């Protein structure tokens, strides 16, 4: 019997589930889950979080075919094993099951995987619609999980790497994290949305945010549900990565000083410029002295303007980081 029940999945879902498609998944787990190591809560939590995201809580088990321009391009996707001719392979081997098995090669690989496991399966290359019958529909997600060695990452509670292995990127990562938290809480005896109580019981920061520390604590608690599991060296919590604080620029002291104390004004005066001026000032005609004073006033005005401009630039930078 599977280590998870339909009632638990319903409790963790964000809305109504498709009962028929959920039943297909549970049938496969009941029959074959233990064979592929899918009999432990910490693995099943990761498994159902991904599957519920990919299938929209089991609502979708086959691709809706338009065909759209993007779907038409699948007809000649030789990288998926489809022929280079526009002969209907895209539609024939369109996405099926909750994990959207797509492309002739994937149907062939699934058939070969089933046969290698000793299962008497149909030839899905010749009859791709057979994928959507039991127990095969529920076995496709197990095929994905097994062939990508995802139990390795489930044992570390590393939902991010599992997402990249399934999706090729991080699409929908926030929803996958949310679903993981909900199914984990249900496994642990909490209501699916009662993160606050779990955090309080674990003496974590009680903020309702399922961040890295909360996910790590959930993983550790799930592992503890399987006797002896925590003793296996490969079972551990994914490292908690703290967010680095964003540096806030501090206004340089020179910008806080009055313009007349600026280095541009003080330095020439202190380093000889002022002394030369004082020695020479007595022999300068008053007209030239007036020109010098006007020039000095212009420089002072420019420095005052530039100081204000620098101060505004720093203020904008700080505002942008807030």
C-alpha positions as CSV (number, residue, x, y, z in Angstrom):
1,X,0.0,0.0,0.0
2,X,1.2,3.5,-0.8
3,X,2.6,5.7,2.0
4,X,0.3,8.5,1.0
5,X,-3.5,8.5,0.7
6,X,-5.9,10.3,-1.6
7,X,-7.3,12.1,1.4
8,X,-3.8,13.5,2.2
9,X,-3.3,14.7,-1.4
10,X,-6.8,16.4,-1.4
11,X,-5.9,18.1,1.9
12,X,-2.7,19.4,0.4
13,X,-4.1,20.6,-2.9
14,X,-5.0,24.2,-3.5
15,X,-8.4,23.3,-5.0
16,X,-10.3,20.4,-6.4
17,X,-8.3,17.5,-7.9
18,X,-9.2,15.3,-10.8
19,X,-10.1,12.1,-8.9
20,X,-9.6,9.8,-11.8
21,X,-6.1,11.0,-12.6
22,X,-5.1,11.0,-9.0
23,X,-6.3,7.4,-8.7
24,X,-4.0,6.5,-11.6
25,X,-1.0,7.9,-9.8
26,X,-1.9,6.2,-6.5
27,X,-2.5,2.8,-8.3
28,X,1.0,3.0,-9.7
29,X,2.5,3.9,-6.3
30,X,0.6,1.1,-4.6
31,X,2.0,-1.5,-7.0
32,X,5.4,-0.2,-7.8
33,X,6.3,2.7,-5.5
34,X,8.4,0.6,-3.1
35,X,10.4,-0.9,-6.0
36,X,11.6,2.6,-6.9
37,X,12.1,3.8,-3.3
38,X,8.9,5.9,-3.3
39,X,7.7,4.6,0.1
40,X,9.2,7.4,2.2
41,X,7.4,10.6,3.2
42,X,10.3,13.0,2.4
43,X,10.6,11.6,-1.1
44,X,6.8,11.5,-1.7
45,X,6.5,15.1,-0.6
46,X,9.0,16.2,-3.3
47,X,7.3,13.9,-5.8
48,X,3.8,15.2,-5.3
49,X,4.9,18.8,-5.1
50,X,6.4,18.5,-8.6
51,X,3.6,16.3,-10.0
52,X,0.8,18.6,-8.7
53,X,2.5,21.6,-10.2
54,X,3.0,19.9,-13.6
55,X,-0.5,18.5,-13.8
56,X,-2.4,21.4,-12.3
57,X,-3.5,19.2,-9.3
58,X,-4.1,16.3,-11.7
59,X,-6.5,18.2,-13.9
60,X,-4.4,17.7,-17.0
61,X,-3.3,14.3,-18.3
62,X,-3.0,15.1,-22.0
63,X,-2.0,18.1,-24.1
64,X,-4.8,20.1,-25.6
65,X,-4.0,20.2,-29.3
66,X,-4.8,23.3,-31.3
67,X,-2.6,22.9,-33.2
68,X,-0.9,26.2,-32.2
69,X,2.2,27.3,-34.3
70,X,4.4,26.1,-31.4
71,X,2.7,22.7,-31.5
72,X,3.1,22.5,-35.2
73,X,6.9,22.8,-34.8
74,X,6.9,19.6,-32.7
75,X,6.0,17.7,-35.9
76,X,9.7,18.0,-37.1
77,X,11.4,17.9,-33.7
78,X,14.1,15.3,-34.5
79,X,15.7,15.9,-31.1
80,X,12.6,14.3,-29.6
81,X,12.8,11.4,-32.1
82,X,10.1,12.7,-34.4
83,X,10.7,12.6,-38.1
84,X,12.0,15.6,-40.1
85,X,8.9,15.5,-42.3
86,X,5.6,17.1,-41.5
87,X,3.8,13.7,-41.1
88,X,1.9,14.1,-37.9
89,X,4.4,12.9,-35.3
90,X,3.9,16.1,-33.2
91,X,0.3,15.2,-32.7
92,X,0.8,11.5,-32.5
93,X,3.4,11.8,-29.7
94,X,1.9,14.9,-28.0
95,X,2.1,15.4,-24.3
96,X,0.4,12.7,-22.2
97,X,0.0,12.0,-18.5
98,X,0.5,14.4,-15.7
99,X,4.2,14.7,-16.6
100,X,3.5,15.4,-20.2
101,X,5.5,12.6,-21.9
102,X,6.3,14.2,-25.3
103,X,8.1,13.0,-28.4
104,X,8.6,9.6,-30.0
105,X,12.0,9.0,-28.2
106,X,10.4,9.5,-24.8
107,X,7.6,7.1,-25.6
108,X,10.3,4.6,-26.7
109,X,12.3,5.2,-23.6
110,X,9.3,4.7,-21.4
111,X,8.5,1.4,-23.1
112,X,12.0,0.2,-22.7
113,X,12.1,1.3,-19.0
114,X,8.9,-0.7,-18.3
115,X,10.2,-3.8,-20.0
116,X,13.6,-3.5,-18.2
117,X,11.6,-3.5,-14.9
118,X,9.9,-6.7,-16.0
119,X,6.5,-5.1,-16.7
120,X,4.4,-6.5,-19.5
121,X,3.6,-3.2,-21.2
122,X,2.1,-2.2,-24.6
123,X,4.3,-0.9,-27.3
124,X,3.8,2.8,-26.7
125,X,5.5,3.8,-29.9
126,X,2.9,1.9,-31.9
127,X,0.0,2.8,-29.5
128,X,0.9,6.1,-27.7
129,X,-2.7,6.5,-26.3
130,X,-2.1,3.4,-24.2
131,X,0.1,5.6,-22.0
132,X,-3.1,7.1,-20.6
133,X,-4.4,3.8,-19.2
134,X,-3.6,2.2,-15.8
135,X,-1.1,1.5,-14.5
136,X,1.0,3.2,-17.2
137,X,-0.4,6.7,-16.7
138,X,0.7,6.7,-13.1
139,X,4.0,5.0,-14.0
140,X,5.2,7.8,-16.3
141,X,6.0,10.2,-13.4
142,X,7.9,7.3,-11.7
143,X,9.8,6.8,-15.0
144,X,10.8,10.5,-15.0
145,X,11.8,10.3,-11.3
146,X,13.8,7.1,-11.7
147,X,15.6,7.9,-14.9
148,X,16.7,11.3,-13.6
149,X,17.9,9.9,-10.2
150,X,15.7,12.4,-8.4
151,X,15.6,10.4,-5.2
152,X,19.2,11.6,-4.7
153,X,18.0,15.2,-4.5
154,X,14.8,14.3,-2.6
155,X,17.0,12.8,0.1
156,X,18.7,16.2,0.5
157,X,15.4,18.1,0.3
158,X,16.7,20.0,-2.7
159,X,13.5,21.0,-4.5
160,X,15.3,23.6,-6.6
161,X,17.6,21.0,-8.3
162,X,14.7,18.6,-8.7
163,X,12.8,21.4,-10.5
164,X,15.7,22.1,-12.9
165,X,16.0,18.3,-13.6
166,X,12.3,18.1,-14.5
167,X,11.7,21.5,-16.1
168,X,15.1,22.4,-17.5
169,X,14.9,25.7,-15.5
170,X,13.1,27.2,-12.6
171,X,9.7,27.9,-14.1
172,X,7.0,27.8,-11.4
173,X,9.5,27.5,-8.6
174,X,7.5,29.5,-6.1
175,X,4.4,27.3,-6.7
176,X,6.5,24.1,-6.4
177,X,7.9,25.4,-3.1
178,X,4.4,26.2,-1.9
179,X,3.0,22.8,-2.9
180,X,6.0,21.1,-1.2
181,X,5.2,23.0,2.0
182,X,1.5,22.1,1.9
183,X,2.1,18.3,1.4
184,X,4.9,18.3,4.0
185,X,2.6,19.9,6.6
186,X,-0.1,17.4,5.9
187,X,2.3,14.5,6.2
188,X,3.5,15.9,9.5
189,X,-0.1,16.2,10.9
190,X,-0.7,19.9,10.4
191,X,-3.3,21.7,8.3
192,X,-1.8,22.5,4.8
193,X,-1.7,26.2,5.5
194,X,-0.6,26.1,9.1
195,X,3.0,27.1,8.6
196,X,2.9,29.4,11.7
197,X,2.2,26.5,14.0
198,X,5.0,24.4,12.5
199,X,7.4,27.2,12.9
200,X,6.4,27.8,16.5
201,X,6.8,24.1,17.3
202,X,10.2,24.0,15.6
203,X,11.3,27.2,17.4
204,X,11.9,29.0,14.1
205,X,11.1,32.6,13.3
206,X,7.3,32.6,13.2
207,X,6.6,34.7,10.1
208,X,4.5,32.3,7.8
209,X,7.3,32.5,5.2
210,X,8.4,29.0,3.9
211,X,12.0,30.0,3.4
212,X,15.1,27.8,3.3
213,X,15.2,27.3,7.1
214,X,11.6,26.3,7.3
215,X,11.9,23.9,4.3
216,X,15.0,22.4,5.9
217,X,13.2,21.8,9.1
218,X,10.2,20.3,7.3
219,X,12.6,17.9,5.4
220,X,14.3,16.8,8.7
221,X,10.9,16.2,10.3
222,X,9.7,14.1,7.3
223,X,12.9,12.1,7.3
224,X,12.3,11.3,10.9
225,X,9.0,9.6,10.0
226,X,10.9,6.7,8.4
227,X,12.8,4.7,11.1
228,X,16.6,4.6,10.5
229,X,16.4,6.9,7.5
230,X,18.3,9.8,9.1
231,X,21.3,7.5,9.7
232,X,21.9,7.1,6.0
233,X,24.8,9.4,5.0
234,X,23.1,10.5,1.8
235,X,20.1,11.8,3.6
236,X,20.6,15.4,4.8
237,X,18.9,18.7,4.6
238,X,20.0,21.0,1.7
239,X,22.3,23.7,2.9
240,X,20.5,26.9,4.0
241,X,21.7,29.8,1.9
242,X,21.1,33.1,3.7
243,X,20.2,36.1,1.5
244,X,23.1,38.5,1.4
245,X,22.1,42.0,2.6
246,X,22.1,44.6,-0.2
247,X,24.8,47.2,0.5
248,X,23.3,50.7,1.0
249,X,25.7,53.4,-0.1
250,X,26.8,55.8,2.6
251,X,27.1,59.5,1.7
252,X,30.9,60.2,1.5
253,X,32.0,62.7,4.3
254,X,33.1,65.1,1.6
255,X,29.5,65.5,0.4
256,X,28.4,66.4,3.9
257,X,31.0,69.1,4.3
258,X,30.4,72.7,3.2
259,X,31.6,73.5,-0.3
260,X,34.3,75.8,0.9
261,X,35.8,73.0,2.9
262,X,36.0,70.8,-0.2
263,X,39.4,69.2,-1.1
264,X,39.3,71.1,-4.4
265,X,39.3,74.4,-2.5
266,X,41.5,73.5,0.5
267,X,44.3,71.5,-1.2
268,X,45.6,74.1,-3.6
269,X,45.6,76.6,-0.7
270,X,47.4,74.4,1.7
271,X,50.0,73.0,-0.7
272,X,51.6,76.2,-1.8
273,X,49.0,77.8,-4.0
274,X,47.8,80.0,-1.2
275,X,51.3,81.0,-0.2
276,X,52.2,82.0,-3.7
277,X,49.1,84.0,-4.0
278,X,49.9,85.9,-0.8
279,X,53.4,86.8,-1.9
280,X,52.4,87.9,-5.3
281,X,49.2,89.7,-4.5
282,X,51.0,93.0,-3.6
283,X,52.4,93.5,-7.0
284,X,49.2,92.7,-9.0
285,X,47.3,95.6,-10.7
286,X,43.8,96.0,-9.3
287,X,42.2,95.2,-12.7
288,X,44.0,91.8,-12.8
289,X,43.1,91.2,-9.2
290,X,39.5,91.8,-10.0
291,X,39.6,89.2,-12.8
292,X,41.2,86.7,-10.4
293,X,38.5,87.3,-7.9
294,X,35.7,86.8,-10.5
295,X,37.4,83.6,-11.7
296,X,37.6,82.4,-8.1
297,X,33.9,83.2,-7.6
298,X,33.1,81.2,-10.7
299,X,35.1,78.2,-9.5
300,X,33.4,78.4,-6.1
301,X,29.9,78.5,-7.8
302,X,30.8,75.4,-9.9
303,X,32.0,73.5,-6.9
304,X,28.8,74.3,-5.0
305,X,26.6,73.1,-8.0
306,X,28.6,69.9,-8.4
307,X,28.3,69.1,-4.7
308,X,24.5,69.4,-4.9
309,X,24.4,67.3,-8.0
310,X,26.5,64.5,-6.3
311,X,24.3,64.6,-3.2
312,X,21.1,64.2,-5.4
313,X,22.7,61.3,-7.3
314,X,23.5,59.5,-4.0
315,X,20.0,60.1,-2.7
316,X,18.5,58.6,-5.9
317,X,20.8,55.5,-5.6
318,X,19.7,55.0,-2.0
319,X,16.1,55.4,-2.9
320,X,16.4,52.8,-5.7
321,X,17.8,50.2,-3.2
322,X,15.1,50.8,-0.6
